[in-house]
Amino acid sequence: MNFPLPRKWISGGALFVAIVAVACSNQVSSTAINSSLNTTDENTVIVDTGPGPSPVIEPDILYQAELDGARFETRGWRTDFSRHTVAFKDILSGGVGRDGIPPLDNPQFETIAEAKSVMNAFEPVVNIEVNGQARGYPLAILTWHEVVNDVVGGVPVVVTFCPLCNSALVFNRMLEGRVFDFGVSGNLRNSDLIMWDRQTQTWWQQLTGEGIIGELAGYQLPFIPASIISWADFKAAHPEGLVLSRNTGFNRPYGSNPYSGYDRVDRPPFLFDGELDDRLLPKERVAAIEIGDVSAAFPFPLLETERVVNYPVNGTDVVVFFKPGTVSALDRALIIDSNDIGSTGVFDANLEGQRLTFSLRDGDFVDDQTGTIWSILGEGLEGDMAGKSLTPIVHGNHFWFAWGAFKPDTKIYKGQG
């Protein structure tokens, strides 16, 4: 794997000033747009995705003393700070105000042909497919907005990306029959984005999808499987798919990287004051999953070598694919100049009652039982199972420091043998 060579490091202060200056400029009001996002119509599929019984979070009558020493701003918030599942001392201001990094509330999309002129074959794209509708969200855009409120396949979703943790995750934004829309709180925990919803002003942890402060503290947003793949792989898999347009209503240098050099594996993370789990380098990428109460992390250096991993996690037969050909969004000043860090797909290896095992043959992912060739998205391309799909397992290509902070008991894959 070609890690970036040492270069002049942008200091925390300089990086912070540059990001804030650009992120806070050219903002537009989204009040009218937001109201429409919470009105369902005949095109919105209402699915009961509620988390079950309401979590019991007792109000903290002594919270004010701890809140007085908090390292973030509370003025202007209607959040119920008496309900919280995390310590206020663990939350830091990221230096920008609420929605200072503006979310996209009215995303526009283009066809593959329309997006061709601004996309590069190796450019990273967040891929999701819901009810047969596929959409791609380039990190070149998400890096500047971090949150996109959307409806895909009739399901209201929120697409999120925290550049500081390299965490791209998608959630269903409906809880107990109510649609929520999300923004950027301007605060961080373990260097990870804290979102907020405009309906209750609850604060949500991006990497876990958990409500951590406010009326909905203790609730869990349902995950929707998503993966970071190359533009080439996205358009090959979804020739009729739609791609987030750079016509956002904001003036941003999309395609440039305001975090140039940030993903050096040995560099400490920005605005992280917890203990680093030294089992891996801080910003080593891992394909991270959680099945039940068991978490597992598959380091990219091992995946790059082995390319296919068959591995049981908490009673589930898991297969992890790794494919070169996707560049980092957090390396060089221009994303298209960045190093190839690859992409991953994580799937349940059982299909139609048959347990499959996989290997790499002539550069292709092939199952040993039928000889079918599979794509990085788990689609059968050639062979007896062509046209069938493996069930994706929710995963993220996170920086290790973040996953280790939130999931300290995670098991790390050590390689074959």
C-alpha positions in Angstrom: 0.0 0.0 0.0 1.4 3.4 -1.0 1.1 5.6 2.1 1.8 9.3 1.6 5.4 10.4 1.9 6.3 12.8 4.6 5.4 16.4 3.7 5.1 19.7 5.5 2.3 19.2 8.0 -0.5 21.7 8.2 -0.7 22.7 11.8 -3.9 22.2 13.8 -4.5 25.9 14.0 -3.9 26.6 10.3 -6.0 23.6 9.3 -8.8 24.7 11.6 -8.8 28.3 10.3 -8.9 27.3 6.7 -11.8 24.9 7.2 -13.8 27.3 9.2 -13.3 30.2 6.8 -14.5 28.2 3.8 -17.2 26.2 5.6 -18.9 29.2 7.1 -19.1 31.3 3.9 -21.9 31.5 1.4 -24.5 29.9 3.7 -28.2 29.8 2.6 -31.3 29.5 4.7 -32.8 26.0 4.7 -35.8 26.6 6.9 -38.4 26.2 4.1 -36.5 23.2 2.7 -36.3 21.4 6.1 -40.0 21.6 6.7 -40.8 19.7 3.5 -38.4 16.9 4.5 -40.7 15.9 7.3 -43.8 15.7 5.2 -44.4 12.3 3.7 -46.4 11.6 0.6 -47.4 8.7 -1.6 -43.8 8.3 -2.8 -42.4 7.8 0.8 -42.5 4.3 2.1 -43.4 4.2 5.7 -41.6 1.3 7.4 -41.7 0.6 11.1 -38.0 0.9 11.8 -38.3 2.1 15.4 -35.8 0.9 17.9 -38.4 -1.0 20.0 -39.3 0.0 23.5 -38.3 3.6 24.3 -35.0 3.7 26.1 -35.2 4.7 29.7 -32.9 7.7 30.3 -33.5 9.3 33.6 -33.1 13.1 33.7 -29.9 14.1 35.5 -30.8 16.6 38.1 -27.2 17.5 38.8 -26.2 18.0 35.1 -25.9 21.8 35.3 -22.7 21.7 37.4 -21.0 19.5 34.8 -22.5 21.5 31.9 -21.0 24.7 33.4 -17.6 23.3 32.7 -18.3 22.0 29.3 -16.0 22.7 26.4 -18.8 23.5 23.9 -21.4 26.2 23.5 -24.9 25.7 24.9 -26.5 29.1 24.2 -29.2 29.0 21.5 -29.9 25.3 21.9 -33.3 24.0 22.9 -31.7 20.6 23.6 -32.7 18.9 26.9 -29.3 18.6 28.4 -30.6 16.8 31.5 -30.9 13.7 29.4 -27.6 12.4 28.3 -25.8 9.1 27.9 -22.2 10.5 27.7 -20.1 12.8 29.9 -20.1 16.4 28.8 -16.4 16.5 29.4 -15.8 14.2 26.4 -17.4 16.7 24.0 -15.3 19.4 22.3 -16.2 22.3 20.1 -15.0 21.8 16.6 -14.6 25.5 16.2 -17.7 26.1 14.0 -21.2 26.9 15.1 -24.3 24.9 14.4 -24.5 24.1 10.7 -21.4 26.2 10.2 -20.5 23.3 7.9 -23.7 23.3 6.0 -25.7 20.1 5.4 -27.4 19.5 2.1 -31.2 19.6 2.6 -32.2 19.7 -1.0 -29.7 17.6 -2.9 -29.7 17.6 -6.6 -28.6 14.6 -8.7 -27.2 13.9 -12.2 -27.2 10.9 -14.4 -23.9 9.0 -15.1 -23.6 10.8 -18.4 -24.2 14.2 -16.9 -21.6 13.7 -14.1 -19.0 12.3 -16.4 -17.2 15.6 -17.0 -16.4 16.2 -13.4 -15.7 12.7 -12.1 -12.5 10.6 -12.1 -12.5 6.8 -12.5 -10.7 6.4 -9.1 -12.7 9.0 -7.2 -14.3 7.7 -3.9 -18.1 7.6 -3.9 -20.5 6.5 -1.1 -22.7 3.9 -2.7 -26.2 3.0 -1.4 -29.1 1.1 -2.9 -32.5 1.2 -1.4 -35.5 -0.6 -2.9 -33.8 -0.9 -6.2 -32.7 2.8 -6.4 -29.0 3.4 -6.4 -27.3 6.7 -5.6 -23.7 7.8 -5.3 -22.4 10.6 -3.1 -18.9 11.7 -4.0 -16.6 12.4 -1.0 -15.4 15.4 -3.0 -18.8 16.9 -2.0 -19.4 15.2 1.3 -16.1 16.4 2.7 -17.5 20.0 2.6 -21.0 19.2 3.9 -20.8 16.1 6.0 -24.6 15.5 6.1 -27.1 15.0 3.3 -30.8 14.6 4.0 -32.3 12.6 1.2 -35.1 10.2 0.2 -33.9 7.1 -1.7 -36.2 4.3 -2.9 -39.0 6.0 -0.9 -37.0 5.8 2.3 -35.8 8.9 4.1 -32.1 8.6 4.7 -29.2 10.7 6.0 -25.9 10.2 4.3 -23.0 11.2 6.6 -19.2 11.6 6.4 -16.8 12.6 9.1 -13.5 13.5 7.5 -11.6 13.4 10.8 -12.6 9.8 11.3 -13.0 8.8 7.6 -16.4 7.4 8.6 -19.0 7.3 5.8 -22.3 6.0 7.2 -25.9 6.1 6.1 -29.0 5.9 8.4 -32.7 5.7 8.0 -33.9 9.0 9.5 -37.3 7.7 10.5 -37.9 6.7 14.1 -41.3 5.5 15.3 -43.1 6.8 12.2 -41.6 10.3 12.4 -39.0 11.6 9.9 -36.1 13.7 11.3 -33.7 15.8 9.4 -30.1 16.4 10.5 -27.4 19.0 10.6 -23.9 19.5 11.9 -23.8 20.5 15.6 -20.2 21.9 15.3 -19.1 19.6 18.2 -17.0 16.5 18.3 -16.6 13.4 20.5 -13.5 11.3 20.0 -12.9 13.5 17.0 -16.1 12.3 15.5 -18.9 14.4 14.1 -21.9 15.0 16.4 -25.1 15.6 14.4 -28.3 17.2 15.6 -31.9 16.8 14.5 -34.0 19.9 13.9 -37.2 18.4 15.4 -36.0 17.7 19.0 -32.5 19.2 18.9 -31.2 15.9 20.1 -27.4 15.4 19.5 -26.4 12.2 17.7 -23.0 10.5 17.4 -22.2 9.9 13.8 -20.0 6.9 14.0 -22.5 4.9 16.1 -25.8 6.5 15.2 -26.8 6.9 18.8 -28.7 9.8 20.4 -26.3 11.0 23.1 -27.9 14.2 24.5 -31.5 15.4 24.5 -35.0 14.1 24.2 -34.0 11.1 22.1 -30.8 10.2 24.1 -30.5 6.4 24.1 -32.2 5.9 20.7 -30.4 4.3 17.8 -30.8 5.3 14.2 -31.2 2.3 11.9 -28.1 1.7 9.7 -28.5 1.3 6.0 -25.6 -0.6 4.3 -23.2 1.7 2.4 -19.7 1.4 1.0 -17.0 3.7 -0.4 -16.2 2.5 -3.9 -14.6 4.1 -6.9 -16.6 6.0 -9.5 -15.6 3.4 -12.1 -17.2 0.6 -9.9 -20.3 2.7 -9.2 -21.1 3.4 -12.8 -20.4 -0.2 -13.8 -22.7 -1.5 -11.2 -25.4 1.2 -11.6 -25.6 2.5 -15.2 -29.0 4.0 -14.4 -27.9 5.3 -11.0 -27.9 8.9 -9.9 -25.0 10.9 -8.6 -25.0 13.8 -6.2 -24.5 17.0 -8.2 -22.0 19.8 -7.4 -24.9 22.2 -8.0 -25.5 22.5 -4.2 -26.3 26.2 -3.8 -22.9 26.7 -2.1 -19.6 27.9 -3.5 -17.1 25.3 -2.6 -14.0 24.0 -4.4 -15.3 20.5 -4.8 -12.6 18.0 -5.7 -10.0 19.8 -3.5 -9.2 18.5 0.0 -9.2 20.9 2.9 -7.6 18.2 5.0 -4.5 17.8 2.9 -2.1 15.2 4.3 -4.5 14.3 7.2 -4.6 10.5 6.6 -0.9 9.9 7.3 -1.3 6.7 9.4 1.2 7.7 12.0 0.0 11.2 12.7 -2.2 11.9 15.7 -5.9 12.7 15.0 -7.2 16.3 15.1 -9.2 17.4 18.2 -8.9 14.0 19.9 -7.9 14.0 23.6 -8.7 10.4 24.5 -6.4 7.4 24.9 -5.2 6.0 21.6 -5.5 2.2 21.2 -2.0 1.3 20.1 -2.8 -2.1 18.7 -2.8 -0.3 15.3 -1.5 3.0 14.0 -3.9 5.8 14.7 -5.1 6.4 11.2 -4.7 3.0 9.8 -7.9 2.2 7.9 -10.0 -0.8 9.0 -13.1 -2.4 7.6 -15.1 -2.3 10.8 -18.3 -4.3 11.6 -20.4 -5.1 14.6 -22.6 -8.2 14.8 -24.7 -8.3 17.9 -22.4 -7.4 20.7 -19.2 -8.4 18.9 -17.1 -5.9 17.0 -14.4 -6.8 14.5 -11.8 -4.8 12.5 -10.0 -5.9 9.4 -6.8 -3.7 8.8 -6.4 -2.5 5.3 -2.7 -3.6 5.0 -3.8 -7.2 5.6 -6.8 -6.9 3.3 -4.6 -5.5 0.5 -2.3 -8.5 0.8 -5.0 -11.2 1.2 -7.8 -9.5 -0.9 -10.4 -12.0 0.3 -11.1 -12.9 3.9 -13.5 -15.7 5.1 -14.0 -15.2 8.8 -16.8 -16.0 11.3 -17.9 -13.1 13.6 -20.3 -13.9 16.4 -21.8 -16.9 14.6 -22.1 -15.2 11.2 -20.0 -16.4 8.3 -18.5 -13.1 7.0 -16.6 -12.5 3.8 -14.5 -9.3 3.2 -13.5 -8.3 -0.3 -10.7 -5.8 -1.0 -10.2 -4.1 -4.3 -7.5 -1.6 -5.3 -8.5 1.3 -7.5 -10.1 3.9 -5.1 -8.1 6.9 -3.9 -8.2 8.6 -0.6 -10.3 11.8 -0.1 -7.9 13.0 2.7 -4.5 12.7 1.2 -3.3 15.3 -1.4 -4.6 18.8 -2.0 -6.5 17.5 -5.0 -8.4 14.2 -4.5 -7.5 13.0 -8.0 -3.8 13.2 -7.1 -4.2 11.1 -4.0 -2.9 7.6 -3.2 -4.8 4.5 -4.0 -6.1 3.1 -0.7 -8.6 0.6 -2.2 -12.2 -0.2 -1.3 -14.0 -3.0 0.7 -17.2 -4.9 0.7 -18.4 -7.0 3.6 -21.1 -9.6 3.2 -22.9 -12.6 4.8 -21.3 -15.6 3.1 -24.6 -17.6 3.3 -26.9 -17.3 0.3 -30.1 -19.2 -0.3 -29.3 -21.7 2.4 -25.8 -22.4 1.1 -22.6 -21.4 2.9 -20.1 -20.0 0.4 -16.4 -19.6 0.8 -14.5 -17.2 -1.5 -11.1 -16.8 -3.0 -9.3 -14.6 -5.5 -8.8 -16.1 -9.0 -7.1 -14.1 -11.7 -8.0 -10.9 -9.9 -11.7 -11.8 -9.5 -13.7 -12.6 -6.3 -14.9 -16.2 -6.9 -16.9 -18.5 -4.7 -15.5 -22.0 -4.3 -18.8 -23.8 -4.5 -20.2 -22.6 -7.8 -17.3 -20.7 -9.4 -19.4 -17.5 -9.7 -17.6 -14.2 -10.1 -18.7 -11.5 -7.7 -18.3 -7.7 -7.7 -17.0 -5.5 -4.9 -20.7 -4.8 -4.2 -21.5 -8.5 -3.8 -23.3 -8.9 -7.1 -23.0 -12.2 -9.0 -21.5 -11.2 -12.4 -20.8 -14.5 -14.2 -21.6 -18.1 -13.3 -24.4 -20.1 -11.7 -25.3 -17.3 -9.3 -25.1 -14.5 -11.8 -27.7 -11.9 -11.0 -27.9 -12.9 -7.3 -26.7 -10.7 -4.5 -24.9 -11.3 -1.2 -26.5 -9.7 1.8 -24.3 -6.7 2.8 -23.2 -6.3 6.4 -23.0 -2.7 7.6 -19.4 -1.7 7.7 -17.2 1.4 7.6 -13.7 2.1 6.4 -12.9 4.0 9.5 -9.6 5.3 10.9 -8.6 2.9 13.6 -8.3 5.5 16.4 -12.0 6.3 16.1 -13.3 2.8 15.9 -11.0 1.8 18.8 -12.2 4.7 20.9 -15.9 3.8 20.4 -15.4 0.0 20.4 -12.5 -0.7 22.7 -13.3 -4.4 22.9 -13.2 -4.9 19.2 -11.4 -7.9 17.8 -8.7 -7.3 15.3 -8.2 -9.7 12.4 -4.6 -11.0 12.5 -4.4 -12.5 9.0 -4.5 -16.1 7.7 -2.7 -18.8 9.5 
